[in-house]
Amino acid sequence: MAAQAPTLPPPAVVVFDVNETLVDISGLRERFDDGRLLERWFAATLRDGIALAAAGGYADFATVATANLLPFMPLDSARETMSAFGELDLHPDVADGMGRLAAAGVRLMTLTNGSAETCAELLRRGGVADLVERNLSVAEVRRWKPTADPYRLAVRHAAVPADRVALVAVHPWDVDGARRAGLVGAWLNRDGRPYPDMFTPPDVTARDLGALADTLLRRD
């Protein structure tokens, strides 16, 4: 008789990445002379922050992001662009997905390479701040994701075993980092792209946050 696969209960805590996962950064596109440069800038910011972490260093998100804006705009405009981060909107599916998880008794947190304060303001503007127990930033451990320290920080605050904590992110490298740290990896595949083979695969995948929430809750 074939052995049964072990059942996997729903997570006790779901931790959300913030930029691009919850927050729609396309609201910054008009600040670039060529709107296509938005993705190039954001990718360069992630590259440099992650490179610092890999080398054992740290700089906060605002510092790295501002430095990468300067090839595209003057310093004053770069500072205005960074200030506009706090005025961005959440993706339309965020309130529904978070609400489904909270209604099922799942605790919610965020974990960002950016500022916890900016995240809190964005959630407040989006009307979901009261659903979130805690907003965490890599600033507390001075290492950007996907190094292990930020995920371990989330698990410590969750106060449950790592395999009862799920990390939701649009970035495969973030899902991979969470899986390597022992968390459940939940990939929010907004663009319908294939998951890169070199990364540890996600435990669950969906195209929108509501469907991802339902998939997590059905794991048992």
MOTATA-V958728 format. One record per run of one state. SS is the DSSP state (H for helix, E for strand, C for the rest). FROM is the first residue (numbers start at 0). TO is the last residue. If there is no record, write none. Layout:
<<SS,FROM,TO> <SS,FROM,TO>>
//
This chain:
<<C,0,11> <E,12,15> <C,16,17> <E,18,18> <C,19,21> <E,22,23> <H,24,30> <C,31,35> <H,36,53> <C,54,59> <H,60,68> <C,69,73> <H,74,86> <C,87,87> <E,88,89> <C,90,92> <H,93,102> <C,103,105> <E,106,111> <C,112,114> <H,115,124> <C,125,127> <H,128,130> <C,131,132> <E,133,136> <H,137,139> <C,140,146> <H,147,157> <C,158,160> <H,161,163> <E,164,168> <C,169,170> <H,171,179> <C,180,182> <E,183,187> <C,188,202> <E,203,205> <C,206,207> <H,208,216> <C,217,219>>
//
